């Protein structure tokens, strides 16, 4: 099992890294070769409105990249998941789900793209500040509507009908200082054999969500420890801390992108930051800056996971049930128990299973010392 898990994760990681590098090189070549400018000129032969030109330009570029990466996306998203018996999707269902994701992304992304271009033209070099503020508010709104509007597009969400489990979870929530009216399940099994649980939403849309694959394969004690872990994030104020950290990084990232963007457009043969054909340069700088911040964000995330694990053990007192759950989830989701330390440091937002179990055992010993 562990051999398959390591092979599966190494393949996924290799393709992800390769896709990222190739995407970067293609965009760089597209800009530096003049193809981007020629594409804009070609579109302007048919459309005069700059916002319409922007939409057509992004559509053509997106289609080009989609075609280039279609074999990779098929291999990693469909073939590999079936090869390792993780997917329940037919090929047609896989296509439909991807189309749904694309449409939802377009509904959210197109207005943001148009607003961004307006902000860029109005504020010029200072575009980063109003756009960062906009992204913050959009993120808050999306977090609120995710469980009630977006998730039901992909899954059937219904209240959990196990009264004992529901009572335990609601009691855990009250102990954590969180008022939750109900506990929900979603048909995760329609797409995958993997299992998961989540705490989503903000304000009145807060939801505790359990995948049906979790409900069917885990005991009540095990599920209780999973929820205790999720509630640990709330109790330890990780949600608020993550909002502060991600917002700060977002503002700083947009500032750095704007600085590099304005200072480098002439290198690529452009005269103005408002030229549509120069906009992929924003993606290039965003990618580079994201690479720098990724290990920092993941380090913080792993610290939070350890704290949530500790809370779950201390609150429920069910160390063995929690460890069994982590073991079963790792096997069911085909997680790598012993990733290379460098891979874990850079890519993992959660500690590897062995590190988590060691930390839980140490925390439990201290609890009973």
N, C-alpha and C positions, 0 to 999 in steps of 0.2 A: 504493500500500500504506500509506504513512504517513498519507495523508488519511483512509483508512478507519479506521486505528488511532486517530487522534486523535478522529474522530467517535464511534467505538465507546466509547472511554474516557470521553469527555465525557458521553455519554448515560448510561453506567453511574454515573459520579460524580454527575451531576445527580439521577438517581433515588435514589441512596443518600442524598444530602443531604436531598432532599425527603421521603423516607420517614422519616428520622431526626427531622426537624422536625415532621412530622405526628404521628408516634408520641408525641413529647414533648407536643404540644399536646392530643392526645386524652387522654393519661393525666392531664394537668393538669386538663382540663375534667371528666374522670371523677371526680377527687377533689374539686375545688372546688365542683362542682354538687350534690354529695351523692349522685350515682348510685352511687358505690362503696359508701357506707354502706347505701343502699337494697338493693343487691345482696346484701350480707352479711346484712341482716335477712331478705330473701327466702329465702336459703339456710337460715338458722337455723329457719325455719318447718318445714323438712323433716328437718334433721339437728341433733343436739344436740352431738355430739363436735366440738370445735374443730379438730382435725386433719383431720377429714373435711370440715368446712366450708371449711377452707383449700384443700384439694385441689379441691373443686367450684368454689370462687371462682376459683382460678387457671385451671382448665379453661374456665370460661365466658369469662373475660377473654381467654384465649389464642385461643379459637374466634372471638370477636368481632374481635380484631385480625387473625387469619388471613383472615377473610372480607373485611375492609376492604382488606387489602393483597394479596389473591389476584390481582387484575389486574396489579399492579406486579410481583409475584413471577413471574407467567407471562411478562410482557413482558421482564423483565431476565434471568430464569433460563432461559427456553426460546426465546421468539421471537427475541430479539436474538442469542443464541448461534447459532441457525440462519441468521438473516439474514446474519451475517458468516462463515458456514461454519466454525464452531468446534465444533459439537456433533455427536455421533454418536447421540444419544438419540432414540428415538421419543417421542411424547407420553406413551404409557403407561409407558415406561421412566422418563421424567422423574418421573412421579407416584410410581412405585414407589420410586425412589431417595429422593425427598423423604419418603415415608412411613417408609422405613428410618431416615433421619436423625432423624425425629421420635421414633421408637420408641427408638432408642439414646439420644437426648437425654432422653427420659422415664425410662428405666431409671437413668440417672445423676442426673438432676435431681430426680426425686420424692423419693428418700431424702435428698438434700441439703436440699430445701425443708422436709421434716418435721424434720430435725435442726436446721436454722436456727430454726424456730419454737420448738422446745424450748429452744434456747440463749437466744433472745430472752426467753422467759417466765422462765427460770431466772436469767439474769444481768442482765436489764433493760438499763439504759444502758451496761453494760459488755459487751454482746453481741459487739461488734466484735472483741475480742481472741481469745476462744476460736474464733469463727467463722473468723477469718483464719488461725489455726493449723490448723484443720480443712481449709480450702481449700488450704493449702500441702501437707499430706500427701496429699490427694486428687489434687492436680496431679502429685505424684511418682508415685503409683500409676497414674494414667492414662497418664503418659509411659512407664511400664514395660509396660503391657498394650496400648498402642495398636498396635504392630506385630504382636503375636501373637494378639490377641483382637478388636480393633475393626476394623482395616484389612481383615482377611479377610471381614468382613461385606459390604464394598462391592467388593472386588477379589479376584481370584485371584492369590495371591503364590507365586512359585516361584523356585528358585535360577537364577541366570543360567547358560546353557549354553555361552557363548562363553569357552573356557578362556584364550585370550590376554588378553581383557579382564579376566577374573576375576583372573588372575595379576598384571596391572598394578595393579589396584585394591588387591589384598591387599598388594603391595609398597609402594604409596603409604601404605596404612594403617599398616604397620609403621614407615615413615619418620616418620609423624606421632605414633608412640607409641601407636597404637590397635590392639588385638587384635580382629580381626573374623574369625569362622569361615567366613562365606560372604557372597556378594553376591546380592541378590534383585531380581527384576523383578515388576512388577504390570501388569495389563491396563488401563492408563489409557485405551486407545483404545475401550473399551466405552462410555465416556461422552463423550470429547472428542478433538479433534484437537490439543490443546495438548500440550506436552512438559514434563517436570520430573524432577528427581531429589531425593532427600532423605536426610538422616541422622537416623534416629529411634531412640527407645527409650533406656533407661537400664540400666546394669549388664549382666546377661546377655541382655537383650532388644535390645541395640544392633543396628541393622540399617542397611545401605546399600541404599537402594531406588532402582531405575531404572524409569521408565515405559517401556512397550514402544514408545511413540511416539518416545522418545529413542533407544532401541536401533536402531530401524528407519531413522532419518533422519540419524544422526550417525556420523562416523568414530570409530574406536577412540581416536585422539589427542584428538578433541573431547570424547568422553565422559570420557576420563582427566582433562582439565582441569576438567570440571564436578565430578568427584569430588574432585579436589585442592582446589577451592574449598570444598566441603562439609567436607573434612578440615581445611581452614584454620580453620574455626570451632572445631573441637576443639583444634587445636594452639595457637591463640591464646587458649584458655580462654574463648571467648565463651559456651559453654554454661553454665559455672559463673557467669560474670559476669551472664548473663541471668537465671539463677535468683536470684542475690543482688538484682539490680535489680528484677525483677518481684515478688519477695517483699517487698522494702522498700516498693515502690509500693503493693502490695496491702494491707499493714498500714496504711500511711498513708491510703490511700483509704477503707478501712473505718472508720478512726478519724474522718475528716472527715465521712463519711456519717452515722455515729452522732451526731456533734455537731450537724450540721444537722438531722437527723431529729428528735432530741429537742427541739430549740429551735423547731421550726416546725409541729408537729402541731396546735396550737391555732388557728393561722391557717387551717387547713383544716377546723376544726370537730371535731377529735378530742380525746379526753381522755387516752388511753393509747397508748404505743408498741406495745402488744401487740394492739391492735385489728387484725383481719385486713384490714379495708377501708382502713387507712392504709398498708399495706405497699407499694403502688405508688409511694409517695413516695420509697422507697429507690431505686427505679429512676430516678426523675427526678434525684435528687442524684448517683447514680452516673454518669448520662449527662453531667451538667454537669462533674463532676470529671474524667471520662474525656476530655472535650474539652480540658481544660487540660493533661492529661498526654500526650495523643496526640502532639503535635509533639516533645515531649521524648524520648519512647520511640523515635519514628521517627528522630530525629537520631542517637541512640546506635546504632540498628540500621544506619543508613547508614554510620556509621564502621566498624562491624564488617564490613560488606560490602566496603568498600574494603580492609580488612586481609586478608580472606579472598581477594580477587582478587589482591592482592600476593603472598600465599603461593602461590597456584596458579601464578602466572607464575614465581616464583623456584624452586619445587620441580620443575616440569616443564620449564621453559625453553622452553615452546611458546606463545609470545605470540600468534602468528598463529592457531594452532588455537583458543586461548581466545577471541580477539576474534571469529573466525568463528562460534564457538558462541554467543556473546552476541548477535551479529547475527541468526543463524538463529532462536534462541529468541525474540528480540523480534518477529521477523516471524511466526513460527509461532503465538505466543501473542497476537499483535496488540497488542503493548505500544506505548505512546506514547514516541517517541524524544525529544521535546522538550516535556514538560509545562510548564505555566506554573510559574515558580519558586515562587510562593506555594502552588500545588497540591502540588508536589513536597515543599516544606518541611513542609506539614501532614499530607498523606495518605500519602506514599511511605515504605515501610519499606526499599526498595532505591533506590539512586541511579538516575537515568535512564541509559539506555544510553550516550548521548554522554559524560556525565560519567565513567562507568566506563571507557570506552575511553581517554579523555584521561588518566585517572589511571594506567591500565595502561601506556600509552606512556611516561609520565613515570617510572614505577617501573622500566621496562625500560631506559630511558636511564641512570638512576642505577645500575642493576645492571651496566651495561657501561661506566661512565665510568672 
